């Protein structure tokens, strides 16, 4: 039995669950995304996060529609998020891209539409000179057309977010970016909160879960006895401790998993509370390490991590 998932009120008055199911994978078996979404909804997830770039909207839509058809949920009980990719940043293209996403989902609207990155591209990683303020005008049109209920951004730094807030009619309700115990991002998180923009963490487990060869040697958090002892104290996993840490900081989280038991496990973080000293302990694992540096885009004008 999972705990009730709290929601957070966005700046436009709509509510979003504090935890969502992430669906990105570098490679996938046929049906993997549909199955994960179905397991997620059965476990209690009501927020499903995907993107045009993930190339899985059709399967994600199948999972959603199967669970609506069998009576597990109604459409209005779900919060569905997708994102516009960098090669569709022209104002007209933003609207067209969402219409294409909706056709793949077989849905009439999304609850949240995000600008995936602040830079624009053509032909893979080649720069397209489209200002994200133009992209945002397209995002605002998706709301006016009823295609998206709320709009926001992903991977925007402070300067980019501030500029967007000063030049928008409909304000972004959230900024989705990498936050976890090995990349704590306190400055950006606090900036977002000051501006009434909800911080949302992708890759929320950081080096606890990442098993890529290039991270070996940096992933000492996996075997740290203090973190293991903390997890044992609460009868939780290290992943659950990491997710709880973020939620207690007022950050919504979108962990991904394609394993049924872990999908349910990641949801079960609302029946315990970390103390201030335990929060500080998790905080101490910060090494400002990005699991998602988007290095292929480093040379682009609006690459958001230049100052690092």
N, C-alpha and C positions, 0 to 999 in steps of 0.2 A: 504494500500500500504506500503510494507516494504522498508526500506532503502537498498541500494546496500551493499552487504557484502564484506568488504575488504579482500584481501588475504595477506598472508605473505610468503616471499620466504624462503624456507628451505636451509640448508647448501649444499645440493646436487643440488640446482638450481630449484627444483620443487616448485610449489606453493600450498598452503593449505589455505582454508577459515579460517578466524579468529574465526568463531563460527561453531560448529558442533552439531548434535543431538545425545545426549547420550541415550542409550537404556537399561541400567541395571534396573532390578526390582527384588525385593525379591520374589514376586509371581505375576502371570499374568493370565489374562483371555485368552482363545483361540483367536487368531487373533489380540491381543492387539499390539504386536510389528509391525506386518505388517501394521496395521492401522496407528500407530504413524509415521512410515517411510513414508507412502504415504502422510499423512497430512504435514509432515515436508518438503518433496520435493515440494509439491504444494505451501507451504508457502514461499519457496525460499532457504531452506537448500540445500547445495551441499556437505556437509561433514557428513557422517553417521559413528558413532563410536559404535563398539560392541566388543565381545570377545568370544572365544570358551567356557569359563567358564559360560557365561551368558545363554547358552543353547537356543539361539534364532536366530542363524545364518540362519536357514532355513526360518523363518518368515521374518527376515530382508531382506534376498535375494528375497523373494516373493514381498515385498513392492518395492524394487529397480527395479526388473524386470517388475513389473506391470507398473511403471511410465516410464520405457524405452519403453515398448510396446505401451503405449498410446500416446507416442510422447512428454511427458512433458519434458523429458531430454534425452540426449544421455549418453552412458557409460562414455565417456571421459569428460563429464561435472561434473561427480561425483567424490568424494574423499572418498573412503571406507577404514575404519580402522578396523582391528581385532587384537587379541592378543593370544599368545601361553600360555597355562596354565602351572603351576608349575610341573606337572607330565609328561611333554613332553620336558624336558630340554636337553636330550641327543641330540647330533648334528643331527643324522639321524632322530630322532623323531620330531625335530623342522620342518623339511621339510615335513615329513609325515602329521603332524598336520595341516600345512597350506593347503596341498592338500585336506585334509578332509574338512577343512573350506570352501575352494573354491567349492567343490562338493555340500556342503549344500547351499552356496550362489547361485550356478549355474552361477558363474563368472569365467573368465579366470585368473584374477589377482586381488590383492588388491593394493590400492595406498600406504598403510602404514601397516606394521606388527610390533607389539610391543612385547617385553618380559614383561609379565604382572607383575611379581615380580622378584626380584633378587635371591630368594631362590628356591631350587628344592625340590619336595616332592614325596613320593609314599604312597599308602594306606592312603588317606586323608591327614593328617597333619604330617606324619612321614617323617623325613629328608631323602633325597636322596643326596648322596655326589657328586653332579655335579656342577662344577664351572660355573658361568655365562659366563666366557670367552669361555668355550666349547659351551654353548648355543648360544653365539654370532657368532661362526663359522658357526653354522647351519643357523642363521639369514642371514649371508652374502651369504650363498649358495642360499637362496630363491631369492635374488636379481639376482645372476648370472644365475639362472634358469628361470628368468622372471616371477616368481610367485608373487613377491612383488616389487613395484617400489622404495619404500623407507623403511627404517627400523629405529626403535627407541626403547626406553625403557619406563617403567612405574614404579613408586615407587622406583627409585634408589636414594640413598642419595649422597652427594658430593663425599665422598671417593670412593664409588662404581662406580659412573659415571667417575670420574677421572681415575681410574684404567682401566676401559673399553676403554676410549678414547686413553690411552697410549698403549693398546694392541689390536687394531682393524685395519683392512684394510679399511673397509667401516665404517665411523663414524656414530653414532646415530644422527638422525636429530632432535630428540626432546625427552624430558622427560615429561611424563604425571604423575602428582601427585596432591594431594589434596591442593588446594589454594582457599581461600575465605575470607570474611571480619573477620571471627572469627579464621582463621588460615592463616595469611598473608604471611608467608614463605619468607620474603625478602632475607635472606641469600642464600637460595637454588635458588631462582629465579635469583638473580644477578650472582651467580656462573654459572648457565646454560647459561645465556647471554654472559658472558665472554668467554665461551668455544664454542660459536656459536651453542648451543643446545637450541632449542625453548622450553620455559616452556609452558605447556598446563595444564589447571586447570580442574580436575574432582571434583565433588561435589562443584561447584563454588558458590553455594548460602549458603553453611555452615548451620548455625543454623537458617537462615531465613526460610528455607523450611523444615528442618528435624523435624519430629513430634514424634520421638521415646521417650518412657517414661523415659529412662535413661538420656535424655538431658534436662528434665524439670528443671527449675531453672537456667540453663546456657543460655537459649534461650531468654534472655532479649532484644536482638537485634530486636526481632519480634515486640515489643511494644515501642521501644525507640522513643520518640517524635521528636528528632532531625532528625532521619532517615526518619520518616513519613513526616516531614516538607520538607525535601530535595526532597523526591519523589513527593510531591504535587507541589513544585516549578516548576518541569520540566514536570508535568503531566504524571509521570511514576509510576511504582510499585517499591517497595523496591527491588524486584528481579532484575528488570531492572537496578536500581542504582548499585547493587552489580556486575552485569555482566559488566556494563560500566566501573566501577572502575578497574576491572581486565584487560579489553581490553586496557584501557589507560595506564596501567603498562606494556604493550607489551606482555601480556599473552593471548594465545588463550584459548577459553572456550568451554566446551561441556556439557551444561545444558541438563538434561533429563526431559521429561514430557510426559504424555500419555493423556493430555487434549488438544483438538484442539486449543482452544483460547490461552492457555499458550504457546503452541509450537510456535505459530505465535508471541506472545507477547515477548518471550525471544529473538527473532530475531531482534526486533525493538529497537535497542540500538545505532544506528549509526547516529542519527539526533540531538544529543545534546552532550555537553562536560562539564565535571565536572571541577570546578576551583581547584586550588592548595589547598585551605583551605577545600573544600568539599572532596577532595581526602584524606586529613589528617583526616577529620571527620570519613570517612568510615574506614580508617586505625585504628582509635582509638578503634574499636570494637574487635580488636584482643585479644583473651584469650588463644592462642596456643592450641585450642581444636580440636582434630581429630574426625571427624564423622566416619572415616574408619581407626581404629587403627590396624586392622588385628591381633587382640589379640591371635587368635588361633595359630598363627605362631611365637609367641614371643620367644620361645626357640630355634628357628632355627639359624644356624650360620650366614646366610646372611639377617636376619631380619633387615630391614633398619632403624627402629626407636629406636634402643637400647639406643642411647645417650640421649633420651628424658626421 
